[in-house]
Amino acid sequence: MTWACWYTTTAAHKRSIHRRSIPGFDTDAVRAFAFNMHHGAHQLARERFSYKLQDVLGLLEKQQDAARREPEADTRRIAAGDAILAELKSRHDWIMNPTDSALTNLVSSFGFTYYLGATPAAALVNLTQTALVSYPFLAARHGPIKAMNYMLAASRDAVRTMGNIQRTLTDPDELRAYQALQVSGAIDKTQAHNLAGIAEGGMAGYNPAWSKAMEIIGWGFHKTEVVNREATGMAAFRLARDGGAGFDEAVRSARDAIFDTHFDYSNANRARFMQSGTAKVLLMFRQYSLNMTWALGRMVWQSTKGQDPEVRRIARRNLAGVLGMSSLFSGVLGLPMMSMAMGTLNALQAAFGDDDEPWDAETEFRAFLSEAVGPSGAELLLRGPANKLTGANIAGRVGLDSLWIRDADRELEGRGLFNHLLEQAAGPMGGVLKNVLVGTQQIGEGHTMRGVETMLPKGMKDVIKAGRYATQGVNTLRGDPVLEDVSLWQVLLQGSGFSPAQIAERYERNRALKNYEEHITGRRQSLMNAYAMAIRNGDAGDRAAVMEKILAFNKTNPEVAISSSSIRASMKSRARYSANAEGGIVLNPKLAARMRERVGLAE
């Protein structure tokens, strides 16, 4: 072993040195075996393929230099080539020396367990990706009826075998194709394993027991994704072969269909800004958002800028199919960029509309549809048939309008809007901290069980919430009923992780009502404050301007008009407050003396 001592500390051969009685020695044979096999495999892969990758980069550099020296070189193409070459070099450097962190793997596993692990709804919703994205992809290339028949047949076999479709394959070519897809990583490298830290988590902080636990927790989510990939891959392979493609071409078509619709979640395929440990934590669950955003953007680009009419035709059909399937599962409000469109309309209203009249684009759209087709028809159009058919809030989980930022529960502006955006930027782990803080506050206020429920992981939270619905109905924190009669089906939905659609609709209606009420009461209070400030400053012009706004407000909202008596009462109250203020604050007269004494300010 003497020769091994000459290698660097990180060299694979260094690990052959005898370790007994040496700091860092581990008696866990399984862990030691897994550690050495992982790094040994990585070292062998580097020795086998690194020089090939380096040769390709060298060839590309020579071609780029030759293109740059051409007399009529296209500057734009040269710049694009330089950018691509720089990206390839950065990718190559990361692949040759990947970064890994035990803490990052642990946090990723915890986040997956907290939000998705052991939650049946997450696994079941995952199955919709095939219908939402894969089917339109195949339908655009092979026709909708034919693609549907092949997709249904493959999905039936994949579901029946719980993600082991190879057991149903009798055609030798199909079995070889499946094996080729598996070797390429198109089948098993799923988002579930990526988030759980067991796909390519490396051996930093590896623990066999923890790894096995994460495999069990993520089993349902992982299996449904494998079902998706198997069904898509085999359907695409069969469609390609039926269209006259050779074996290799059909396998490539199947692999492209899987990666283009279910995406590649390997670490090497992450965007470079998402590969660091910090980015993995902050942007947990955002790899799907980025992949889906790219897929939609690519469809739009190819629809208009594709290299030939056939590419543009396929892209347009693919995009139309995705939007159509999305509307079936999540309604009009679930279509891409609907939140942005509604937000833009709200911003225009805030800038140019009537301050005295509450207005929200989504609420007004809902009211318009309710008048046109009735409340049930409006919900069908807004949230899609899936909600109506299942009774579950499917739209809230599969909509493409909130890939990056979730809508707030109420109208926000100023500090409230900033805090909401900050919460979104903090990522899922910031949400965990928020739940702990909110739950602690609820416990302090006497709502012990609700506080514990708030802090628990989603899988446990759903079960407790379902029990509460079954015994108490749906109540506010104060105990007021939101929905008294909850059916057994709704309880089962909640227990499995789905929010019942009826409850979601009730909360949306309540939110719209409170937002409009708060807009009016907030406007009324701001006018009262403005008038008081004008009086305090002794500015007759400001007072007249505010009074004109008050008269306009009273005309629009006569139910809560600002009368002269209410203005006088407000002014008296403000005067009393100012008279009793000490250093800008007012203390309760009954407690003031004791409070001064407690903080050392007694006279």
N, C-alpha and C positions, 0 to 999 in steps of 0.2 A: 504493500500500500504506500511505500515511500514516494513513488512517482506521483501519486494523487495529491500530495501536499504542495506540489509546485503549481497546481492550477489555482485560478482565482477563487475567491470565496463563493461566488455564484455559479461556478462551473458545475456541470452535471456530474463529472467524474469525482468531484470533491465529496459528493455524498456517499462514495464507496468506502470512505475512511471509517474504521471501527469507532463507535460512538459511546460505548459503555463507560460510565463514570465521567462523562463529559457534559458540561452544562448544556441544556437543551435536549438531552436524551429523552426519548418518549417510549414508554413501555407498551403503548397501544400499537400492536402489530398491524391492525387493519389500517389505522391512520397512516403509519409509516409506509405501508405498501402503497396505499392510494397516493400519498404524497410523491413517492419516487416514480410511480407509474405515470402520474400526470406530468411531472417535469421531464421524465425520460422521453415520453411521447412528444412533448413540445420540442425537446432538443433534437430528436430524430427528424421531426418535421422541418425544423430549421435547416438541418444539414442536407436534407433531401431537396428542399424547394427554395431555400433562400437565394442560392446563386441563380436559379432560373428567374426569380422575381427581379433580382438585381440586373440580370442581362436584359430583361424586358425594359426596365427603366433606362438602362444605358442606350438601348436601341431607340427608344422614344426621344431621348435627349439629342441623339445624332440626327434623327429625322426633323426635330424641331429646329435645330441649328441650320440644317440644310434648307428648310423652308424659309428661315429668316434671311438667308443670304440670296434668295431668289430676287431677280431684278424687279419683278412686279408682285412682290409679296403682299398679301392681304393683311393689313395691320390688325383688323378685328380678329381674323382667324389666328394670327400669331399670338395676340393677347389671350384669346380663349385657350389656345394650346398651352401657353405658359401656366395659366391658372389650373388647368386640368393636370399638368405634369407636377405642379407644386402640391396639389391635393394628393396625387398618387404617392408622392414621396413621403408626405406626412402619414398617409395610411400605412405605407410600408414600414416606416419607423415604428409606428405603434404596434403593428403585427409582430415585428421582430422583438420588441421589448414591451409587451403589454403591461399595464399597471393594474394592480389588484390591491385590495384593502380588506382586512378582516372586519373592520368597523363598517365599511360600506356594505359588505355582504350581509352583516348582521342587521343593519338598518333596513336594507331592502327586504330581507326575510320578514322582519317585524312589520313593515308597512304592508306587505302582501297579506300577511296573516290578519292584520287589524282590519283591512278594508275588504279583502276578497276571499281570504281563506275560509274554508268550511261554510261558504255561503252558496246554497244551491242556485239562487237567482243569478249570481255572477256567472256560473257555469252555463246555465240555460240561455242567458242573454248572449253569451259568446257564440252560440249556435246560429244566431241571426246574421253573423258576418257572411256566411255562405250565401244566404238569400239576398242580402243587401248589396254585396260587392262582387262575389264570385259569379253568381248567376248572370248579372248584367254583362260581366266581362266575357263570359262564354257565349251569351246570347248575341252580343254584338258581332261575334266572329263566325258563329255557326247557325244562327237563327234561334228565335226564342223558344219555339215548340221543341225542336230537336235538343237544344241545350237543357231544357227543363226535364225532358224524359231521361236523358243520360245522367243529369245531376240527381234526380230523384232515385234512380236505380243505384247509383254509387252511394248516396247518402243512406239509403235503406241498409245496404250491406255494412257500411261503416258503423252505423248506430247499432245494428244487430250484434256486431262483434265487439262493441265497446272500444273502437279504435284499433282493431286488429283485422282490417279488411283483407289482409293477405291470406287469411284462412278460407276466404270464399273464392279466391282466384284459381281458376282451373286452366286458363290459357297461359302457357309458358312465357309468352311475350309480356303479358300483363304482370306476371310475377317478377320477371326480370326488370320491368319498368318500375315496379314498386321498390325493389331492392336498390335500384339506381337512385330513386328519389330519397330513400332513407339514407343512403351513403352521403348524398349531397347536403344532408341536414334540413331538407325541406319538410320533413314529417315531424321530427321530435324536438327541434329547437323552437319551442313555443314561447309566447309572452309569459305564460304562467311560470315556466321554469326559469326564465330570465329574471322575473321579479322575485321569485323565491330564492334566487341565488344558487340554483343547483344545475343550471344549464352550462354555464361557463364561468362559474364563480371562482374557479381556481382553488388552490389549497390553502390560501391564507385564512387562518382561523378555522380550518376544516375540523368538523366533529361528526363522526359517523352517526351518533344518536340524533343530533340536531338535523343532519341532512336527511335522515330517514323520516323524522317528524315532518319536515317541510315537504317531503315527497308525498306523505299521506295527506297533509292539509291541502296541498295544491292538486290532489289527484283529480277531483271533479273538473276543475278549470282546465287542467292540462289535457285530460281525456277528451273533453268537448272540442278543444282546439285541434287535437290530433284527428278527431272525427272530421272536422271541417277540412283539414288539409288532405286527408286521405280521399274524401269524397270529391274535392275539387281536382286533385291530381289525377285520380283515375278517370273521372268524367272528361277532363281535358285530354288525357291520353287517348281514350276511346274515340272521342270526337275527331282528334287529329288523324288517327289511323283510319277512321271511317271516311275521312276526307281525302285519303290517298297518301298521307305522309309516311315516310319511312320510320323505322324504329327510333333511331337517334333523334330525328326531328320531332317525333311525337313526345319523346321524353323531355326534350327541351321545352316544348310547348306546355307540358304539364308542370315542369319546374317553374316556368315563367308565370303560369296561372296562379300557382301557389304563392310565389313571392310577390307578385303584383297585387294580389287581393288579400292575402293573410300576412304578408310581409315577412321580412327576415329579421328576427330579433337577436341574432348573434351579436356579441360585443363588437366584433370587427366591423359590422355593418352600421353601428350607431353613428349618428352625426358626431363629428369630432368634438363639438362643444358639449356633447352629452356623455363623453367617455371618462371624464375625470370622476373621482369619488364624490366630490361635492355636487357636481351636476347630476350624478345618478340619484342622489338623495333629493335634491330640490326638484328635479324633473321626473320623479318617479311617476309612472303611468303616462308620461307625455310622449313616449316613443310612438305609441299608437296615434296620438294626436298629430305628431309630425308626419308619420307615414300616411295617414289618411288625408292630411292637408296637401301633401305632395301628390298623392294619387289624383285628387280632385283637380289640383292646379295643372297637373300634367295632361289630364283629359281636356281641360279648357284650352290649353296651349296647342295640343295636337288637333283639336277641333278646327282651329283657325290657321295654325302655322305648320301643320304636318307636312312631311316632305312630298307627299303625293295625294291625289284625291281619295284613294282607297284608305290611307291612314286617317285622313280627316273624316271620312264617312264612318269608319269604325269607332273613332274617338267620340264623335257626336252621338252615335247610338249607345255607346257605353255610358256616356255622361247622362243621357236621357234615361237610361235604364236605372242607374244609381239613384237619380233624383226621384224617379217613379217609385222604386222600391222603398226609398226612404220615406216618401209621403204615405205609403201604406202602413209602415211601422210606426212612424212618429208624426204624421200629419203635416200640414203646411208649416206649422211653427217649428218643426224639426228639420226643415230644409237648411242647407248651408247658408250662413250669413244672414239668417232671418233676424237674429238678435241684433246684429249690426244695423240692419235696415230699420228695425223698430227703434233702436237707439238714435239713429240719425233723425228719424221723424220726431222723436221726443226732443232732441236738441233743437231742431228747427222751431218746434212749438215753444220751447223755453226762450228762444231768441226773439221770435216774432209774434208769438201768440198772446192770448189774453191771460195775464197773471192771475186774474180772479176766477178763472174757470179751470177746474182740474181737467187734464187731458193726458191719456196714455195710449200710445199707438196700439198695443196688444189688446188693451181693454176695449178700446173703441172698435177694433176689428172684430173682437168676439161679440160685442153688442150688435154690430151690423149683421153678422151672420146669424145671430140668434133671432133677430127680427125677420130675416129673410127665409131661413129654413128651420127655425125652432131651436131650442137649446140643445136637444139631442143631436140634431143634424150639425149644429155648429161644433160640438165636441168631436163628432166624427171627422169633420174636415180639418179641425185644428190639431187634433191629437192622433188621428188615424184609426183605422178599423181594428188594429191589434188591441188597443185598450178596451174597446167595446166587446170584442169577442172573448177576451180572457178575463176581464175585470181587473187586470193588473196594470200598473202604470208603466207600460213598456216604452212609451214615447219618451218619458223622462230619462231613460237609460240608453237609448240607441240613437237619439237625435243627433244630427250633424251640425246643429247650430251652436253647440257649446263645447266644441272640441278643446278649447283653450281656457276660456273663462266662463264660469258658471254665473247665471243671473242671480242677483241678490233677491232675498225674500220680500223686499219692499223698496220703494223709491229712495234713492240715496243721493246725497250731494255733499260737497265740501268734505269735512272730516270723515263722515260716515262712508262716503264713496272711497276715500283714500284708504281707510281701514279695510274695506272689502277687497280692494285691489291688492293691498299688502298681504292679506290673508291668502289670496289666490297665488301670489308670488311665493309665499312661504312653502307651498307645496303640501303634499299629504302629511308629512311629519309636522308641519305647522298646524294642520287640522287636528292632529292628535293632541298637541299641546293645548289648542283652543278647547277641545272637548274636555280635557282634564281640568282646565281652569273654570269652564262653565259648569261642569259637574260639581266641582268643589264649591262654587258659589251656591248652586242649588241645594246642596247638602247643608250649607251654612244657613240657608233661608228656611230650613225645615223640610225640604222635599228630598228626603234621603234616597228613596228608591229611584226617583227620576234622575237624581244626580248620579247614582251608580250606573243607571242605564245609559246616561249620556257618555260616561267615560269608557264603557266596555267596548271591545271589538265588535264589528258589525254583526258577525254571526251570532254572538251571544245577545247582543242588543235586540236583534230581530225577534228572537225567541221570547225574551222578557216582554217586549212591546206587544207581541201577539197575545201573551197571557193577560196583559193589562187590557187589551181590546176586548178579549173574551169575557172578562169579569167586570170591567168598569165602562166599557165603551171608549170612544175617543174623546178625551177631555183636554182642556187647556191646563196649564200648570196651576192655575187657580182652582181648577175643578169644574169649570163651566163646560157643559157638553158641546162638542163639535159635531159628533155623530153618535147618537145613542144606540141605535140598532146596528150591530155589526154581525154579518152573517158568518157561518162556519167557514165558507170558502174564503172570505176576506181575512179571517184569522189565519187560515192555512197559508194564504199568499204572503201575509206579513211575516209569518214564522219562517218561510223559505227565503225571505229577503226582498220580496216585491212589495212596494207600497200599493195598497188597493187604489184603483183608479177613482172610485167615488170619493175617497178621502182626499186624494190629491186634488180633485176638482173642487172640493169644498174649501180646501186651503187656498187655492188660486182665487176663488170667488171672494173669500174673506180678505185676502191680500188686496184685491182690487178695491173693495169697499173701504178698507182702512186707508189705503193710499189716497183715495179721493177725499175722504173725510179729513185726513191729516193735511192735505194740500190746502183745503179751505180754512181749517183752524189755524194752520201755520201762517197763511197769508193774513188772516185777521190779526194774529198776534204781532206780526211784523209791522203792520200798519199802526197798531196801538203804540208799539215801541218807537216808531218813526215820529209819530205825533208828539209823544212825550219828550223825545230828544229835541224836536223843534221848539217846544215850549221852554225847555231848559236852556237852550241856546239863545232864546229871545229873537229868533229869526222869523219875521212875519212872512217872508216869501216862502220859506220851507214849510211853514205851518199851512199856508194856503194851498201849496202844491199837494201836501199830504191829505188835506181835507178833500181835495178834488178826487184823489184816489180812493178815499173812504166812501165818498158818495157813489163812485162807480162800483165799488165792492158791494155796497148795500143794495144797489140795483140788481146786481147779478146774484147775490146771496141774501135775499130778504129774511130768510129763516134765522140767520145769525148776524143781523145787521149791527153795525157799531153805532149805538145811539149816543146822544149827548150825556145821558146819565151814566152809561158804561164808561165813557171817557173820563167824567168827573170822578167816578169810583176808582178808576185805574190811577188817576193822578194823585188822589188822596193816599192810596196804598203805596205808591212809589215815594211820596213825601214821607210817610211814616217809616218806610224802610230806610231811606236816606238819613232820617233823624236818628235812628237807632244804630246806624252802621258805625263800626269801629274798625278802622283800617281797611274798609272796603267789605267787611262781612257783618252779618247780623246774627247774634246768638240768641237762643231761647232765653227770655228773661229769667225763667225759673232755674235755669242751669248755668247762667252766665257766671255767677260768682264762683261756683265750685269749679267750673272749667278753667277760669283764670288762675285759681289756686293750684289746680293740678299741673298746669304748664308753667308755674312759677311767675305769673304776671299779676298776682294779687297785690292790691295797693296797701 
